[in-house]
Amino acid sequence: MTIEHEGATAPRVRWTFHSTALVADYHAAVERLGRLMGLTPLECGNAGPPVSRLGGCCAFADSVLEVAEPNDPDSPLGRLLSRNGTSFLNLALQVDDLHATVAWLAGEGVETTVPPERGFTFGRPSTTCGLQIEWADLSRPDWDPRFGAALPPAPAHLIDTPRVAWWGALVADPKVSVPRLARLIGVEPAFVDLDAPDEAPLAALPLPDGVFHLYRLPAEMETEQRLWGQAWGRPRFHAAGLRVRDLAAAATALVAEGVGVLRGDPATGEIVTEPGDTAGLTLAWTDRDAACDLRGRLA
């Protein structure tokens, strides 16, 4: 889909640059996720404002997860961690031309918070349906395998997770949020089901390297806690789905490792695990490809 207005065209998303996990202890999170599913650090640093974090990007199945520990308790990240605890934080999208993207987003009413000269920027959540979305056009970072960098060997791990199946976010007003987010990302929804139950995606936005699932923010925080193991009571990126080859074997390995299951079982094709046992992140494990996955079926 090509979206145009006033001579400008919506950005073309090349891939998911990364998602971000906000954590209290970078090293503990990397070790835990490394043991479970092979998370592998690609780079690590102590960044100043506006990021203000210790950490860096890691290979996360076939995608990238930035693991970020705030290095300043008074920074926005530090205050967010103090208020809400560990969780997924944002989704960053690699585009062709960030200057052009920022100009187009401004025409869509999105306020960005970092000058595009930095190579990345964030949309103010109040203008992006309450979600923190990042856009970037960083040119050939020397750690990124998608630009030709060597992929470091993964640590020994319990579960074979060849893909990130989906990234998930909770939205408060699906009738508004689904078309708004689809437009800002520049895609057509693969499906929309506004009557879907809280535990199921109500829309899927296809990305070149996965799927962005939107879920309804439950009306009650108790329901959010029951379904996802965490409750903020507002829109947020809240979970990721990992595609495994053998869900029954994965479930057995998780139980043996002491990872609790919130809901689901191998027969249904998906289990959601206790975030307290997986570095504070809500993870779903599935042996099924999304029908709208542009990568096609996993071999």
C-alpha positions as CSV (number, residue, x, y, z in Angstrom):
1,M,0.0,0.0,0.0
2,T,1.3,3.5,-0.9
3,I,-0.1,6.4,1.1
4,E,0.4,9.9,-0.1
5,H,-0.6,13.4,1.0
6,E,0.7,16.8,-0.1
7,G,3.3,15.2,-2.3
8,A,4.8,13.1,0.4
9,T,4.7,9.3,0.6
10,A,4.5,7.1,3.7
11,P,7.8,5.5,4.7
12,R,8.7,2.1,3.5
13,V,9.5,-0.2,6.4
14,R,12.5,-2.3,5.5
15,W,12.5,-4.5,8.6
16,T,12.0,-4.4,12.3
17,F,15.1,-2.7,13.5
18,H,14.5,-3.9,17.0
19,S,12.0,-4.1,19.9
20,T,13.2,-2.9,23.2
21,A,13.0,-4.6,26.6
22,L,13.2,-2.3,29.7
23,V,14.9,-4.3,32.4
24,A,16.4,-3.7,35.9
25,D,19.5,-5.8,35.3
26,Y,20.9,-6.1,31.8
27,H,23.3,-8.9,32.5
28,A,20.7,-11.0,34.3
29,A,18.2,-10.6,31.5
30,V,20.7,-11.5,28.8
31,E,21.8,-14.6,30.7
32,R,18.2,-15.7,31.3
33,L,17.0,-15.2,27.7
34,G,20.2,-16.7,26.4
35,R,19.7,-19.9,28.3
36,L,16.0,-20.2,27.3
37,M,16.1,-19.3,23.6
38,G,19.6,-18.3,22.6
39,L,19.5,-14.5,22.9
40,T,23.0,-13.3,21.8
41,P,24.5,-9.8,22.4
42,L,25.5,-8.0,19.3
43,E,26.7,-4.8,20.9
44,C,26.6,-3.2,24.4
45,G,27.3,0.3,25.6
46,N,26.5,2.9,28.2
47,A,24.4,5.5,26.3
48,G,23.7,9.0,27.4
49,P,20.5,11.1,26.9
50,P,18.0,10.7,25.3
51,V,18.4,7.0,25.6
52,S,20.2,6.9,29.0
53,R,20.7,3.1,29.2
54,L,23.3,0.4,29.8
55,G,22.7,-2.3,27.3
56,G,22.4,-2.9,23.6
57,C,21.0,-4.9,20.7
58,C,20.9,-8.7,20.8
59,A,20.0,-11.3,18.3
60,F,16.5,-12.5,19.3
61,A,15.6,-15.5,17.1
62,D,15.7,-14.0,13.6
63,S,15.1,-10.4,14.8
64,V,16.8,-8.0,17.3
65,L,15.9,-7.1,20.8
66,E,17.5,-4.1,22.5
67,V,17.9,-4.9,26.2
68,A,18.0,-1.6,28.1
69,E,18.8,-1.1,31.8
70,P,18.4,2.6,32.8
71,N,21.6,4.2,33.9
72,D,20.0,7.2,35.4
73,P,17.0,6.7,37.8
74,D,15.8,10.2,37.0
75,S,15.7,9.7,33.2
76,P,12.4,8.8,31.5
77,L,13.5,5.2,31.3
78,G,14.5,5.2,34.9
79,R,11.2,6.6,36.1
80,L,9.2,4.2,33.9
81,L,11.1,1.2,35.3
82,S,10.5,2.4,38.8
83,R,6.8,2.9,38.1
84,N,6.0,-0.2,36.1
85,G,8.8,-2.7,36.2
86,T,10.3,-4.7,33.4
87,S,8.4,-5.0,30.1
88,F,8.6,-4.6,26.4
89,L,8.8,-0.9,25.7
90,N,8.7,-0.1,22.0
91,L,9.1,-1.2,18.4
92,A,11.7,0.3,16.1
93,L,11.2,0.3,12.4
94,Q,14.1,0.6,9.8
95,V,13.1,3.0,7.0
96,D,14.9,4.2,3.9
97,D,15.0,8.0,4.7
98,L,14.4,9.2,8.2
99,H,14.2,12.9,7.3
100,A,11.5,12.2,4.8
101,T,9.8,9.9,7.3
102,V,9.8,12.6,10.0
103,A,8.3,15.1,7.5
104,W,5.6,12.7,6.5
105,L,4.8,11.8,10.1
106,A,4.5,15.5,11.0
107,G,1.8,15.7,8.3
108,E,0.0,12.9,10.0
109,G,0.1,14.7,13.3
110,V,2.9,12.6,14.9
111,E,5.2,14.6,17.1
112,T,8.8,13.2,17.0
113,T,11.1,13.7,19.9
114,V,14.7,13.3,18.5
115,P,16.1,15.2,15.5
116,P,16.5,12.8,12.5
117,E,20.2,13.7,12.3
118,R,20.7,11.2,15.1
119,G,19.6,8.4,12.8
120,F,16.6,7.5,14.9
121,T,13.5,9.2,16.4
122,F,10.5,8.4,18.6
123,G,6.9,9.3,18.1
124,R,5.4,10.9,21.1
125,P,2.9,8.2,22.3
126,S,0.1,10.7,22.7
127,T,0.2,10.9,18.9
128,T,0.7,7.2,18.2
129,C,-2.2,5.6,20.0
130,G,-0.3,5.5,23.3
131,L,2.5,3.3,21.9
132,Q,6.2,4.2,21.7
133,I,7.2,3.7,18.1
134,E,10.7,4.4,16.9
135,W,11.8,5.0,13.3
136,A,15.5,4.7,12.2
137,D,17.7,4.8,9.2
138,L,21.0,4.1,10.9
139,S,23.5,3.3,8.1
140,R,25.4,0.0,8.3
141,P,26.0,-0.4,12.1
142,D,29.0,-2.6,12.4
143,W,27.2,-5.0,14.7
144,D,24.1,-5.7,12.6
145,P,24.0,-9.0,10.7
146,R,21.4,-7.5,8.3
147,F,24.2,-5.1,7.1
148,G,26.7,-8.0,6.8
149,A,28.2,-8.2,10.3
150,A,29.1,-11.7,11.5
151,L,26.5,-13.2,13.8
152,P,28.2,-14.3,17.1
153,P,27.7,-17.9,18.2
154,A,24.6,-18.3,20.3
155,P,24.9,-19.6,23.9
156,A,23.8,-23.1,24.6
157,H,20.0,-22.9,25.0
158,L,17.0,-25.0,25.7
159,I,14.5,-24.1,22.9
160,D,15.0,-23.8,19.2
161,T,13.3,-20.6,18.2
162,P,14.1,-19.8,14.6
163,R,11.7,-16.9,14.3
164,V,9.9,-14.1,16.1
165,A,6.4,-14.9,15.1
166,W,4.9,-11.6,16.2
167,W,5.2,-8.5,18.3
168,G,2.2,-7.5,20.3
169,A,0.7,-4.3,21.7
170,L,-2.4,-3.5,23.7
171,V,-4.6,-0.7,22.3
172,A,-7.4,1.1,24.1
173,D,-9.6,2.1,21.2
174,P,-9.4,-0.5,18.4
175,K,-11.7,1.3,16.0
176,V,-9.3,4.3,16.0
177,S,-6.0,2.6,16.7
178,V,-6.1,-0.1,14.1
179,P,-6.4,2.2,11.0
180,R,-4.2,4.8,12.6
181,L,-1.3,2.5,13.3
182,A,-1.7,0.8,9.9
183,R,-1.4,4.1,8.2
184,L,1.6,5.2,10.2
185,I,3.4,2.0,9.4
186,G,2.3,2.1,5.8
187,V,0.5,-1.3,5.6
188,E,-2.9,-2.8,5.1
189,P,-4.2,-4.9,8.0
190,A,-4.1,-8.6,7.1
191,F,-7.3,-9.0,9.2
192,V,-9.4,-7.0,11.6
193,D,-11.8,-8.6,14.1
194,L,-13.0,-6.0,16.6
195,D,-15.1,-8.6,18.4
196,A,-12.0,-10.8,19.2
197,P,-11.7,-11.8,22.8
198,D,-9.1,-10.0,24.9
199,E,-6.6,-12.9,24.6
200,A,-6.7,-13.0,20.8
201,P,-5.3,-10.5,18.3
202,L,-8.0,-8.2,16.9
203,A,-5.8,-7.1,14.0
204,A,-2.6,-8.1,12.3
205,L,-0.3,-5.7,10.5
206,P,2.2,-7.6,8.3
207,L,5.9,-6.5,8.4
208,P,8.6,-7.7,6.1
209,D,10.1,-9.8,8.9
210,G,7.1,-10.7,11.0
211,V,3.7,-9.6,12.1
212,F,2.5,-6.8,14.4
213,H,-0.5,-8.1,16.4
214,L,-2.8,-5.6,18.1
215,Y,-4.8,-6.7,21.1
216,R,-7.6,-5.0,23.0
217,L,-6.5,-3.4,26.3
218,P,-8.7,-5.2,28.8
219,A,-11.2,-3.0,30.7
220,E,-10.0,-4.4,34.0
221,M,-6.4,-4.5,35.1
222,E,-7.1,-7.9,36.8
223,T,-7.9,-9.3,33.3
224,E,-4.7,-7.8,31.9
225,Q,-2.7,-9.4,34.7
226,R,-4.4,-12.8,34.2
227,L,-3.8,-12.8,30.5
228,W,-0.4,-11.3,30.2
229,G,1.2,-11.6,33.7
230,Q,1.6,-7.8,34.0
231,A,-0.8,-4.9,34.2
232,W,-0.2,-1.2,33.4
233,G,-3.8,-0.3,32.6
234,R,-2.8,1.6,29.4
235,P,-1.7,1.0,25.8
236,R,1.8,-0.5,25.5
237,F,3.9,-3.0,23.8
238,H,3.3,-6.0,26.0
239,A,4.4,-9.3,24.5
240,A,6.3,-11.2,21.8
241,G,5.5,-14.5,20.1
242,L,8.4,-16.9,19.5
243,R,8.0,-19.5,16.7
244,V,9.3,-22.9,17.9
245,R,9.7,-26.1,15.9
246,D,8.3,-28.4,18.6
247,L,5.9,-26.8,21.1
248,A,5.4,-29.9,23.2
249,A,9.2,-30.2,23.7
250,A,9.4,-26.5,24.4
251,A,6.7,-26.7,27.0
252,T,8.5,-29.6,28.7
253,A,11.8,-27.7,28.7
254,L,10.1,-24.6,30.1
255,V,8.5,-26.5,33.0
256,A,11.7,-28.3,33.8
257,E,13.4,-24.9,33.9
258,G,10.8,-23.6,36.4
259,V,9.0,-21.4,33.9
260,G,5.4,-21.0,34.8
261,V,2.6,-21.1,32.2
262,L,-0.1,-18.5,32.3
263,R,-2.3,-20.1,29.8
264,G,-2.5,-22.3,26.7
265,D,-1.0,-25.7,25.9
266,P,0.6,-27.5,22.9
267,A,-2.7,-28.7,21.6
268,T,-3.9,-25.1,21.0
269,G,-0.6,-24.1,19.3
270,E,0.4,-21.4,21.8
271,I,1.4,-21.1,25.4
272,V,2.0,-17.8,27.3
273,T,4.6,-17.9,30.1
274,E,5.0,-16.1,33.4
275,P,7.0,-13.0,32.7
276,G,8.7,-13.2,36.1
277,D,10.4,-16.4,34.9
278,T,11.5,-15.0,31.6
279,A,13.5,-11.9,32.5
280,G,10.3,-10.0,33.2
281,L,9.0,-10.2,29.6
282,T,5.7,-11.7,28.6
283,L,6.5,-14.4,25.9
284,A,4.2,-16.5,23.9
285,W,5.6,-19.7,22.3
286,T,3.9,-21.1,19.2
287,D,4.5,-23.8,16.6
288,R,2.2,-22.1,14.0
289,D,3.0,-19.5,11.4
290,A,0.7,-16.5,11.0
291,A,-1.2,-16.8,7.8
292,C,-0.1,-13.2,6.9
293,D,3.6,-13.8,7.6
294,L,5.3,-12.3,4.5
295,R,8.3,-14.7,5.0
296,G,6.1,-17.6,4.1
297,R,6.0,-20.9,6.0
298,L,8.9,-22.0,8.2
299,A,10.7,-24.9,6.6
